[in-house]
Amino acid sequence: LLDESKSPISLMELGEFCKSQKIMVFCTKEFYRFQNVKDLCKRKFIPLYETMNIKEIKDKVIEVIKYNLN
């Protein structure tokens, strides 16, 4: 979730996608609803990565995909 965005639709979608357990969340502390996102991820056992660095995101997604293929 982008720091400067209010993202109400993204927050709603996050709540819906958490049900699938097939989600990774990338959000920094600068996001205005970070604590809500963090609490939801903790409650639903969803991995939360506190970065918006595209290389870190790409590397983490590739790592998870490789792990799930094994």
mmCIF file of the N, C-alpha and C atoms, coordinates in Angstrom:
data_MODEL
# 
_entry.id   MODEL 
# 
loop_
_atom_site.group_PDB 
_atom_site.id 
_atom_site.type_symbol 
_atom_site.label_atom_id 
_atom_site.label_alt_id 
_atom_site.label_comp_id 
_atom_site.label_asym_id 
_atom_site.label_entity_id 
_atom_site.label_seq_id 
_atom_site.pdbx_PDB_ins_code 
_atom_site.Cartn_x 
_atom_site.Cartn_y 
_atom_site.Cartn_z 
_atom_site.occupancy 
_atom_site.B_iso_or_equiv 
_atom_site.pdbx_formal_charge 
_atom_site.auth_seq_id 
_atom_site.auth_comp_id 
_atom_site.auth_asym_id 
_atom_site.auth_atom_id 
_atom_site.pdbx_PDB_model_num 
ATOM 1   N N  . LEU A 1 1  ? 0.855   -1.167  0.000  1.00 0.00 ? 1  LEU A N  1 
ATOM 2   C CA . LEU A 1 1  ? 0.000   0.000   0.000  1.00 0.00 ? 1  LEU A CA 1 
ATOM 3   C C  . LEU A 1 1  ? 0.900   1.229   0.000  1.00 0.00 ? 1  LEU A C  1 
ATOM 4   N N  . LEU A 1 2  ? 0.651   2.131   -0.909 1.00 0.00 ? 2  LEU A N  1 
ATOM 5   C CA . LEU A 1 2  ? 1.504   3.302   -1.066 1.00 0.00 ? 2  LEU A CA 1 
ATOM 6   C C  . LEU A 1 2  ? 1.359   4.260   0.111  1.00 0.00 ? 2  LEU A C  1 
ATOM 7   N N  . ASP A 1 3  ? 2.496   4.784   0.578  1.00 0.00 ? 3  ASP A N  1 
ATOM 8   C CA . ASP A 1 3  ? 2.517   5.666   1.747  1.00 0.00 ? 3  ASP A CA 1 
ATOM 9   C C  . ASP A 1 3  ? 1.572   6.853   1.627  1.00 0.00 ? 3  ASP A C  1 
ATOM 10  N N  . GLU A 1 4  ? 1.587   7.522   0.476  1.00 0.00 ? 4  GLU A N  1 
ATOM 11  C CA . GLU A 1 4  ? 0.830   8.765   0.313  1.00 0.00 ? 4  GLU A CA 1 
ATOM 12  C C  . GLU A 1 4  ? -0.624  8.542   -0.093 1.00 0.00 ? 4  GLU A C  1 
ATOM 13  N N  . SER A 1 5  ? -1.008  7.297   -0.282 1.00 0.00 ? 5  SER A N  1 
ATOM 14  C CA . SER A 1 5  ? -2.356  6.971   -0.754 1.00 0.00 ? 5  SER A CA 1 
ATOM 15  C C  . SER A 1 5  ? -3.304  6.727   0.418  1.00 0.00 ? 5  SER A C  1 
ATOM 16  N N  . LYS A 1 6  ? -4.563  7.073   0.247  1.00 0.00 ? 6  LYS A N  1 
ATOM 17  C CA . LYS A 1 6  ? -5.580  6.725   1.245  1.00 0.00 ? 6  LYS A CA 1 
ATOM 18  C C  . LYS A 1 6  ? -6.118  5.318   0.994  1.00 0.00 ? 6  LYS A C  1 
ATOM 19  N N  . SER A 1 7  ? -6.077  4.849   -0.234 1.00 0.00 ? 7  SER A N  1 
ATOM 20  C CA . SER A 1 7  ? -6.337  3.463   -0.635 1.00 0.00 ? 7  SER A CA 1 
ATOM 21  C C  . SER A 1 7  ? -7.535  2.776   0.028  1.00 0.00 ? 7  SER A C  1 
ATOM 22  N N  . PRO A 1 8  ? -8.718  3.389   0.092  1.00 0.00 ? 8  PRO A N  1 
ATOM 23  C CA . PRO A 1 8  ? -9.839  2.698   0.743  1.00 0.00 ? 8  PRO A CA 1 
ATOM 24  C C  . PRO A 1 8  ? -10.227 1.402   0.044  1.00 0.00 ? 8  PRO A C  1 
ATOM 25  N N  . ILE A 1 9  ? -10.141 1.364   -1.272 1.00 0.00 ? 9  ILE A N  1 
ATOM 26  C CA . ILE A 1 9  ? -10.471 0.135   -2.002 1.00 0.00 ? 9  ILE A CA 1 
ATOM 27  C C  . ILE A 1 9  ? -9.428  -0.934  -1.707 1.00 0.00 ? 9  ILE A C  1 
ATOM 28  N N  . SER A 1 10 ? -8.152  -0.546  -1.670 1.00 0.00 ? 10 SER A N  1 
ATOM 29  C CA . SER A 1 10 ? -7.090  -1.508  -1.372 1.00 0.00 ? 10 SER A CA 1 
ATOM 30  C C  . SER A 1 10 ? -7.262  -2.108  0.015  1.00 0.00 ? 10 SER A C  1 
ATOM 31  N N  . LEU A 1 11 ? -7.664  -1.312  0.982  1.00 0.00 ? 11 LEU A N  1 
ATOM 32  C CA . LEU A 1 11 ? -7.889  -1.834  2.334  1.00 0.00 ? 11 LEU A CA 1 
ATOM 33  C C  . LEU A 1 11 ? -9.041  -2.826  2.350  1.00 0.00 ? 11 LEU A C  1 
ATOM 34  N N  . MET A 1 12 ? -10.096 -2.529  1.622  1.00 0.00 ? 12 MET A N  1 
ATOM 35  C CA . MET A 1 12 ? -11.230 -3.446  1.536  1.00 0.00 ? 12 MET A CA 1 
ATOM 36  C C  . MET A 1 12 ? -10.796 -4.749  0.855  1.00 0.00 ? 12 MET A C  1 
ATOM 37  N N  . GLU A 1 13 ? -10.050 -4.628  -0.232 1.00 0.00 ? 13 GLU A N  1 
ATOM 38  C CA . GLU A 1 13 ? -9.572  -5.814  -0.944 1.00 0.00 ? 13 GLU A CA 1 
ATOM 39  C C  . GLU A 1 13 ? -8.633  -6.625  -0.069 1.00 0.00 ? 13 GLU A C  1 
ATOM 40  N N  . LEU A 1 14 ? -7.804  -5.970  0.714  1.00 0.00 ? 14 LEU A N  1 
ATOM 41  C CA . LEU A 1 14 ? -6.911  -6.680  1.629  1.00 0.00 ? 14 LEU A CA 1 
ATOM 42  C C  . LEU A 1 14 ? -7.724  -7.558  2.572  1.00 0.00 ? 14 LEU A C  1 
ATOM 43  N N  . GLY A 1 15 ? -8.784  -7.004  3.120  1.00 0.00 ? 15 GLY A N  1 
ATOM 44  C CA . GLY A 1 15 ? -9.648  -7.786  4.002  1.00 0.00 ? 15 GLY A CA 1 
ATOM 45  C C  . GLY A 1 15 ? -10.240 -8.997  3.309  1.00 0.00 ? 15 GLY A C  1 
ATOM 46  N N  . GLU A 1 16 ? -10.634 -8.839  2.055  1.00 0.00 ? 16 GLU A N  1 
ATOM 47  C CA . GLU A 1 16 ? -11.203 -9.955  1.291  1.00 0.00 ? 16 GLU A CA 1 
ATOM 48  C C  . GLU A 1 16 ? -10.141 -11.001 0.952  1.00 0.00 ? 16 GLU A C  1 
ATOM 49  N N  . PHE A 1 17 ? -8.980  -10.562 0.481  1.00 0.00 ? 17 PHE A N  1 
ATOM 50  C CA . PHE A 1 17 ? -7.939  -11.499 0.065  1.00 0.00 ? 17 PHE A CA 1 
ATOM 51  C C  . PHE A 1 17 ? -7.318  -12.247 1.241  1.00 0.00 ? 17 PHE A C  1 
ATOM 52  N N  . CYS A 1 18 ? -7.375  -11.691 2.436  1.00 0.00 ? 18 CYS A N  1 
ATOM 53  C CA . CYS A 1 18 ? -6.824  -12.379 3.604  1.00 0.00 ? 18 CYS A CA 1 
ATOM 54  C C  . CYS A 1 18 ? -7.487  -13.731 3.821  1.00 0.00 ? 18 CYS A C  1 
ATOM 55  N N  . LYS A 1 19 ? -8.720  -13.855 3.403  1.00 0.00 ? 19 LYS A N  1 
ATOM 56  C CA . LYS A 1 19 ? -9.446  -15.118 3.567  1.00 0.00 ? 19 LYS A CA 1 
ATOM 57  C C  . LYS A 1 19 ? -8.783  -16.256 2.796  1.00 0.00 ? 19 LYS A C  1 
ATOM 58  N N  . SER A 1 20 ? -8.122  -15.933 1.689  1.00 0.00 ? 20 SER A N  1 
ATOM 59  C CA . SER A 1 20 ? -7.535  -16.965 0.834  1.00 0.00 ? 20 SER A CA 1 
ATOM 60  C C  . SER A 1 20 ? -6.204  -17.489 1.367  1.00 0.00 ? 20 SER A C  1 
ATOM 61  N N  . GLN A 1 21 ? -5.563  -16.737 2.252  1.00 0.00 ? 21 GLN A N  1 
ATOM 62  C CA . GLN A 1 21 ? -4.230  -17.085 2.755  1.00 0.00 ? 21 GLN A CA 1 
ATOM 63  C C  . GLN A 1 21 ? -3.193  -17.147 1.634  1.00 0.00 ? 21 GLN A C  1 
ATOM 64  N N  . LYS A 1 22 ? -3.465  -16.555 0.484  1.00 0.00 ? 22 LYS A N  1 
ATOM 65  C CA . LYS A 1 22 ? -2.537  -16.546 -0.652 1.00 0.00 ? 22 LYS A CA 1 
ATOM 66  C C  . LYS A 1 22 ? -2.161  -15.109 -0.964 1.00 0.00 ? 22 LYS A C  1 
ATOM 67  N N  . ILE A 1 23 ? -1.611  -14.436 0.021  1.00 0.00 ? 23 ILE A N  1 
ATOM 68  C CA . ILE A 1 23 ? -1.327  -13.014 -0.129 1.00 0.00 ? 23 ILE A CA 1 
ATOM 69  C C  . ILE A 1 23 ? -0.062  -12.653 0.643  1.00 0.00 ? 23 ILE A C  1 
ATOM 70  N N  . MET A 1 24 ? 0.670   -11.711 0.103  1.00 0.00 ? 24 MET A N  1 
ATOM 71  C CA . MET A 1 24 ? 1.819   -11.109 0.764  1.00 0.00 ? 24 MET A CA 1 
ATOM 72  C C  . MET A 1 24 ? 1.519   -9.615  0.800  1.00 0.00 ? 24 MET A C  1 
ATOM 73  N N  . VAL A 1 25 ? 1.784   -8.977  1.927  1.00 0.00 ? 25 VAL A N  1 
ATOM 74  C CA . VAL A 1 25 ? 1.479   -7.555  2.064  1.00 0.00 ? 25 VAL A CA 1 
ATOM 75  C C  . VAL A 1 25 ? 2.777   -6.772  2.207  1.00 0.00 ? 25 VAL A C  1 
ATOM 76  N N  . PHE A 1 26 ? 2.896   -5.732  1.394  1.00 0.00 ? 26 PHE A N  1 
ATOM 77  C CA . PHE A 1 26 ? 4.040   -4.825  1.439  1.00 0.00 ? 26 PHE A CA 1 
ATOM 78  C C  . PHE A 1 26 ? 3.508   -3.450  1.808  1.00 0.00 ? 26 PHE A C  1 
ATOM 79  N N  . CYS A 1 27 ? 3.926   -2.945  2.961  1.00 0.00 ? 27 CYS A N  1 
ATOM 80  C CA . CYS A 1 27 ? 3.394   -1.682  3.475  1.00 0.00 ? 27 CYS A CA 1 
ATOM 81  C C  . CYS A 1 27 ? 4.406   -1.125  4.476  1.00 0.00 ? 27 CYS A C  1 
ATOM 82  N N  . THR A 1 28 ? 4.666   0.175   4.414  1.00 0.00 ? 28 THR A N  1 
ATOM 83  C CA . THR A 1 28 ? 5.601   0.783   5.364  1.00 0.00 ? 28 THR A CA 1 
ATOM 84  C C  . THR A 1 28 ? 4.847   1.501   6.475  1.00 0.00 ? 28 THR A C  1 
ATOM 85  N N  . LYS A 1 29 ? 5.580   1.837   7.518  1.00 0.00 ? 29 LYS A N  1 
ATOM 86  C CA . LYS A 1 29 ? 4.992   2.518   8.674  1.00 0.00 ? 29 LYS A CA 1 
ATOM 87  C C  . LYS A 1 29 ? 4.450   3.896   8.317  1.00 0.00 ? 29 LYS A C  1 
ATOM 88  N N  . GLU A 1 30 ? 4.862   4.434   7.190  1.00 0.00 ? 30 GLU A N  1 
ATOM 89  C CA . GLU A 1 30 ? 4.394   5.757   6.776  1.00 0.00 ? 30 GLU A CA 1 
ATOM 90  C C  . GLU A 1 30 ? 2.953   5.734   6.263  1.00 0.00 ? 30 GLU A C  1 
ATOM 91  N N  . PHE A 1 31 ? 2.438   4.565   5.926  1.00 0.00 ? 31 PHE A N  1 
ATOM 92  C CA . PHE A 1 31 ? 1.056   4.465   5.460  1.00 0.00 ? 31 PHE A CA 1 
ATOM 93  C C  . PHE A 1 31 ? 0.126   4.833   6.611  1.00 0.00 ? 31 PHE A C  1 
ATOM 94  N N  . TYR A 1 32 ? -0.856  5.663   6.347  1.00 0.00 ? 32 TYR A N  1 
ATOM 95  C CA . TYR A 1 32 ? -1.677  6.227   7.420  1.00 0.00 ? 32 TYR A CA 1 
ATOM 96  C C  . TYR A 1 32 ? -2.487  5.185   8.190  1.00 0.00 ? 32 TYR A C  1 
ATOM 97  N N  . ARG A 1 33 ? -2.702  4.031   7.629  1.00 0.00 ? 33 ARG A N  1 
ATOM 98  C CA . ARG A 1 33 ? -3.430  2.959   8.321  1.00 0.00 ? 33 ARG A CA 1 
ATOM 99  C C  . ARG A 1 33 ? -2.521  1.752   8.574  1.00 0.00 ? 33 ARG A C  1 
ATOM 100 N N  . PHE A 1 34 ? -1.233  2.010   8.712  1.00 0.00 ? 34 PHE A N  1 
ATOM 101 C CA . PHE A 1 34 ? -0.272  0.919   8.881  1.00 0.00 ? 34 PHE A CA 1 
ATOM 102 C C  . PHE A 1 34 ? -0.649  0.010   10.049 1.00 0.00 ? 34 PHE A C  1 
ATOM 103 N N  . GLN A 1 35 ? -1.003  0.585   11.185 1.00 0.00 ? 35 GLN A N  1 
ATOM 104 C CA . GLN A 1 35 ? -1.308  -0.245  12.353 1.00 0.00 ? 35 GLN A CA 1 
ATOM 105 C C  . GLN A 1 35 ? -2.504  -1.153  12.085 1.00 0.00 ? 35 GLN A C  1 
ATOM 106 N N  . ASN A 1 36 ? -3.505  -0.667  11.353 1.00 0.00 ? 36 ASN A N  1 
ATOM 107 C CA . ASN A 1 36 ? -4.655  -1.504  10.987 1.00 0.00 ? 36 ASN A CA 1 
ATOM 108 C C  . ASN A 1 36 ? -4.200  -2.662  10.100 1.00 0.00 ? 36 ASN A C  1 
ATOM 109 N N  . VAL A 1 37 ? -3.349  -2.350  9.123  1.00 0.00 ? 37 VAL A N  1 
ATOM 110 C CA . VAL A 1 37 ? -2.830  -3.376  8.216  1.00 0.00 ? 37 VAL A CA 1 
ATOM 111 C C  . VAL A 1 37 ? -2.017  -4.395  9.002  1.00 0.00 ? 37 VAL A C  1 
ATOM 112 N N  . LYS A 1 38 ? -1.150  -3.918  9.876  1.00 0.00 ? 38 LYS A N  1 
ATOM 113 C CA . LYS A 1 38 ? -0.305  -4.801  10.686 1.00 0.00 ? 38 LYS A CA 1 
ATOM 114 C C  . LYS A 1 38 ? -1.156  -5.717  11.570 1.00 0.00 ? 38 LYS A C  1 
ATOM 115 N N  . ASP A 1 39 ? -2.161  -5.143  12.220 1.00 0.00 ? 39 ASP A N  1 
ATOM 116 C CA . ASP A 1 39 ? -3.036  -5.942  13.091 1.00 0.00 ? 39 ASP A CA 1 
ATOM 117 C C  . ASP A 1 39 ? -3.797  -7.003  12.299 1.00 0.00 ? 39 ASP A C  1 
ATOM 118 N N  . LEU A 1 40 ? -4.314  -6.635  11.139 1.00 0.00 ? 40 LEU A N  1 
ATOM 119 C CA . LEU A 1 40 ? -5.045  -7.586  10.297 1.00 0.00 ? 40 LEU A CA 1 
ATOM 120 C C  . LEU A 1 40 ? -4.128  -8.723  9.856  1.00 0.00 ? 40 LEU A C  1 
ATOM 121 N N  . CYS A 1 41 ? -2.919  -8.374  9.410  1.00 0.00 ? 41 CYS A N  1 
ATOM 122 C CA . CYS A 1 41 ? -1.973  -9.405  8.969  1.00 0.00 ? 41 CYS A CA 1 
ATOM 123 C C  . CYS A 1 41 ? -1.617  -10.344 10.114 1.00 0.00 ? 41 CYS A C  1 
ATOM 124 N N  . LYS A 1 42 ? -1.407  -9.793  11.290 1.00 0.00 ? 42 LYS A N  1 
ATOM 125 C CA . LYS A 1 42 ? -1.076  -10.625 12.449 1.00 0.00 ? 42 LYS A CA 1 
ATOM 126 C C  . LYS A 1 42 ? -2.234  -11.560 12.794 1.00 0.00 ? 42 LYS A C  1 
ATOM 127 N N  . ARG A 1 43 ? -3.437  -11.016 12.808 1.00 0.00 ? 43 ARG A N  1 
ATOM 128 C CA . ARG A 1 43 ? -4.627  -11.802 13.166 1.00 0.00 ? 43 ARG A CA 1 
ATOM 129 C C  . ARG A 1 43 ? -4.901  -12.916 12.161 1.00 0.00 ? 43 ARG A C  1 
ATOM 130 N N  . LYS A 1 44 ? -4.612  -12.662 10.884 1.00 0.00 ? 44 LYS A N  1 
ATOM 131 C CA . LYS A 1 44 ? -4.906  -13.632 9.824  1.00 0.00 ? 44 LYS A CA 1 
ATOM 132 C C  . LYS A 1 44 ? -3.677  -14.443 9.400  1.00 0.00 ? 44 LYS A C  1 
ATOM 133 N N  . PHE A 1 45 ? -2.548  -14.264 10.089 1.00 0.00 ? 45 PHE A N  1 
ATOM 134 C CA . PHE A 1 45 ? -1.302  -14.979 9.784  1.00 0.00 ? 45 PHE A CA 1 
ATOM 135 C C  . PHE A 1 45 ? -0.834  -14.719 8.351  1.00 0.00 ? 45 PHE A C  1 
ATOM 136 N N  . ILE A 1 46 ? -0.900  -13.457 7.938  1.00 0.00 ? 46 ILE A N  1 
ATOM 137 C CA . ILE A 1 46 ? -0.477  -13.033 6.606  1.00 0.00 ? 46 ILE A CA 1 
ATOM 138 C C  . ILE A 1 46 ? 0.888   -12.372 6.739  1.00 0.00 ? 46 ILE A C  1 
ATOM 139 N N  . PRO A 1 47 ? 1.863   -12.756 5.902  1.00 0.00 ? 47 PRO A N  1 
ATOM 140 C CA . PRO A 1 47 ? 3.174   -12.111 5.991  1.00 0.00 ? 47 PRO A CA 1 
ATOM 141 C C  . PRO A 1 47 ? 3.101   -10.633 5.609  1.00 0.00 ? 47 PRO A C  1 
ATOM 142 N N  . LEU A 1 48 ? 3.696   -9.795  6.450  1.00 0.00 ? 48 LEU A N  1 
ATOM 143 C CA . LEU A 1 48 ? 3.761   -8.356  6.211  1.00 0.00 ? 48 LEU A CA 1 
ATOM 144 C C  . LEU A 1 48 ? 5.220   -7.964  6.075  1.00 0.00 ? 48 LEU A C  1 
ATOM 145 N N  . TYR A 1 49 ? 5.553   -7.323  4.978  1.00 0.00 ? 49 TYR A N  1 
ATOM 146 C CA . TYR A 1 49 ? 6.911   -6.862  4.716  1.00 0.00 ? 49 TYR A CA 1 
ATOM 147 C C  . TYR A 1 49 ? 6.892   -5.345  4.704  1.00 0.00 ? 49 TYR A C  1 
ATOM 148 N N  . GLU A 1 50 ? 7.689   -4.753  5.570  1.00 0.00 ? 50 GLU A N  1 
ATOM 149 C CA . GLU A 1 50 ? 7.691   -3.298  5.722  1.00 0.00 ? 50 GLU A CA 1 
ATOM 150 C C  . GLU A 1 50 ? 8.672   -2.658  4.751  1.00 0.00 ? 50 GLU A C  1 
ATOM 151 N N  . THR A 1 51 ? 8.348   -2.752  3.468  1.00 0.00 ? 51 THR A N  1 
ATOM 152 C CA . THR A 1 51 ? 9.180   -2.160  2.428  1.00 0.00 ? 51 THR A CA 1 
ATOM 153 C C  . THR A 1 51 ? 8.325   -1.815  1.218  1.00 0.00 ? 51 THR A C  1 
ATOM 154 N N  . MET A 1 52 ? 8.782   -0.822  0.481  1.00 0.00 ? 52 MET A N  1 
ATOM 155 C CA . MET A 1 52 ? 8.194   -0.512  -0.820 1.00 0.00 ? 52 MET A CA 1 
ATOM 156 C C  . MET A 1 52 ? 9.305   -0.478  -1.866 1.00 0.00 ? 52 MET A C  1 
ATOM 157 N N  . ASN A 1 53 ? 10.462  -1.039  -1.511 1.00 0.00 ? 53 ASN A N  1 
ATOM 158 C CA . ASN A 1 53 ? 11.593  -1.125  -2.424 1.00 0.00 ? 53 ASN A CA 1 
ATOM 159 C C  . ASN A 1 53 ? 11.307  -2.228  -3.438 1.00 0.00 ? 53 ASN A C  1 
ATOM 160 N N  . ILE A 1 54 ? 11.245  -1.860  -4.702 1.00 0.00 ? 54 ILE A N  1 
ATOM 161 C CA . ILE A 1 54 ? 10.822  -2.806  -5.740 1.00 0.00 ? 54 ILE A CA 1 
ATOM 162 C C  . ILE A 1 54 ? 11.742  -4.018  -5.839 1.00 0.00 ? 54 ILE A C  1 
ATOM 163 N N  . LYS A 1 55 ? 13.037  -3.840  -5.631 1.00 0.00 ? 55 LYS A N  1 
ATOM 164 C CA . LYS A 1 55 ? 13.958  -4.982  -5.685 1.00 0.00 ? 55 LYS A CA 1 
ATOM 165 C C  . LYS A 1 55 ? 13.688  -5.944  -4.521 1.00 0.00 ? 55 LYS A C  1 
ATOM 166 N N  . GLU A 1 56 ? 13.487  -5.413  -3.341 1.00 0.00 ? 56 GLU A N  1 
ATOM 167 C CA . GLU A 1 56 ? 13.183  -6.264  -2.187 1.00 0.00 ? 56 GLU A CA 1 
ATOM 168 C C  . GLU A 1 56 ? 11.864  -7.011  -2.385 1.00 0.00 ? 56 GLU A C  1 
ATOM 169 N N  . ILE A 1 57 ? 10.878  -6.324  -2.939 1.00 0.00 ? 57 ILE A N  1 
ATOM 170 C CA . ILE A 1 57 ? 9.583   -6.959  -3.202 1.00 0.00 ? 57 ILE A CA 1 
ATOM 171 C C  . ILE A 1 57 ? 9.750   -8.079  -4.220 1.00 0.00 ? 57 ILE A C  1 
ATOM 172 N N  . LYS A 1 58 ? 10.435  -7.788  -5.322 1.00 0.00 ? 58 LYS A N  1 
ATOM 173 C CA . LYS A 1 58 ? 10.668  -8.790  -6.371 1.00 0.00 ? 58 LYS A CA 1 
ATOM 174 C C  . LYS A 1 58 ? 11.393  -10.006 -5.798 1.00 0.00 ? 58 LYS A C  1 
ATOM 175 N N  . ASP A 1 59 ? 12.454  -9.773  -5.035 1.00 0.00 ? 59 ASP A N  1 
ATOM 176 C CA . ASP A 1 59 ? 13.226  -10.876 -4.461 1.00 0.00 ? 59 ASP A CA 1 
ATOM 177 C C  . ASP A 1 59 ? 12.375  -11.724 -3.516 1.00 0.00 ? 59 ASP A C  1 
ATOM 178 N N  . LYS A 1 60 ? 11.549  -11.091 -2.709 1.00 0.00 ? 60 LYS A N  1 
ATOM 179 C CA . LYS A 1 60 ? 10.711  -11.831 -1.755 1.00 0.00 ? 60 LYS A CA 1 
ATOM 180 C C  . LYS A 1 60 ? 9.653   -12.653 -2.487 1.00 0.00 ? 60 LYS A C  1 
ATOM 181 N N  . VAL A 1 61 ? 9.040   -12.078 -3.518 1.00 0.00 ? 61 VAL A N  1 
ATOM 182 C CA . VAL A 1 61 ? 8.028   -12.803 -4.294 1.00 0.00 ? 61 VAL A CA 1 
ATOM 183 C C  . VAL A 1 61 ? 8.661   -14.012 -4.979 1.00 0.00 ? 61 VAL A C  1 
ATOM 184 N N  . ILE A 1 62 ? 9.825   -13.832 -5.578 1.00 0.00 ? 62 ILE A N  1 
ATOM 185 C CA . ILE A 1 62 ? 10.526  -14.946 -6.233 1.00 0.00 ? 62 ILE A CA 1 
ATOM 186 C C  . ILE A 1 62 ? 10.867  -16.029 -5.212 1.00 0.00 ? 62 ILE A C  1 
ATOM 187 N N  . GLU A 1 63 ? 11.340  -15.628 -4.047 1.00 0.00 ? 63 GLU A N  1 
ATOM 188 C CA . GLU A 1 63 ? 11.675  -16.589 -2.988 1.00 0.00 ? 63 GLU A CA 1 
ATOM 189 C C  . GLU A 1 63 ? 10.451  -17.424 -2.594 1.00 0.00 ? 63 GLU A C  1 
ATOM 190 N N  . VAL A 1 64 ? 9.325   -16.792 -2.416 1.00 0.00 ? 64 VAL A N  1 
ATOM 191 C CA . VAL A 1 64 ? 8.101   -17.502 -2.021 1.00 0.00 ? 64 VAL A CA 1 
ATOM 192 C C  . VAL A 1 64 ? 7.625   -18.427 -3.137 1.00 0.00 ? 64 VAL A C  1 
ATOM 193 N N  . ILE A 1 65 ? 7.686   -17.964 -4.374 1.00 0.00 ? 65 ILE A N  1 
ATOM 194 C CA . ILE A 1 65 ? 7.275   -18.806 -5.508 1.00 0.00 ? 65 ILE A CA 1 
ATOM 195 C C  . ILE A 1 65 ? 8.159   -20.040 -5.598 1.00 0.00 ? 65 ILE A C  1 
ATOM 196 N N  . LYS A 1 66 ? 9.465   -19.859 -5.485 1.00 0.00 ? 66 LYS A N  1 
ATOM 197 C CA . LYS A 1 66 ? 10.388  -21.003 -5.537 1.00 0.00 ? 66 LYS A CA 1 
ATOM 198 C C  . LYS A 1 66 ? 10.103  -21.980 -4.403 1.00 0.00 ? 66 LYS A C  1 
ATOM 199 N N  . TYR A 1 67 ? 9.857   -21.461 -3.214 1.00 0.00 ? 67 TYR A N  1 
ATOM 200 C CA . TYR A 1 67 ? 9.564   -22.315 -2.064 1.00 0.00 ? 67 TYR A CA 1 
ATOM 201 C C  . TYR A 1 67 ? 8.294   -23.129 -2.312 1.00 0.00 ? 67 TYR A C  1 
ATOM 202 N N  . ASN A 1 68 ? 7.279   -22.494 -2.860 1.00 0.00 ? 68 ASN A N  1 
ATOM 203 C CA . ASN A 1 68 ? 6.001   -23.177 -3.095 1.00 0.00 ? 68 ASN A CA 1 
ATOM 204 C C  . ASN A 1 68 ? 6.070   -24.181 -4.236 1.00 0.00 ? 68 ASN A C  1 
ATOM 205 N N  . LEU A 1 69 ? 7.046   -24.058 -5.116 1.00 0.00 ? 69 LEU A N  1 
ATOM 206 C CA . LEU A 1 69 ? 7.206   -25.021 -6.208 1.00 0.00 ? 69 LEU A CA 1 
ATOM 207 C C  . LEU A 1 69 ? 7.889   -26.300 -5.741 1.00 0.00 ? 69 LEU A C  1 
ATOM 208 N N  . ASN A 1 70 ? 8.574   -26.230 -4.613 1.00 0.00 ? 70 ASN A N  1 
ATOM 209 C CA . ASN A 1 70 ? 9.290   -27.414 -4.098 1.00 0.00 ? 70 ASN A CA 1 
ATOM 210 C C  . ASN A 1 70 ? 8.426   -28.274 -3.238 1.00 0.00 ? 70 ASN A C  1 
# 
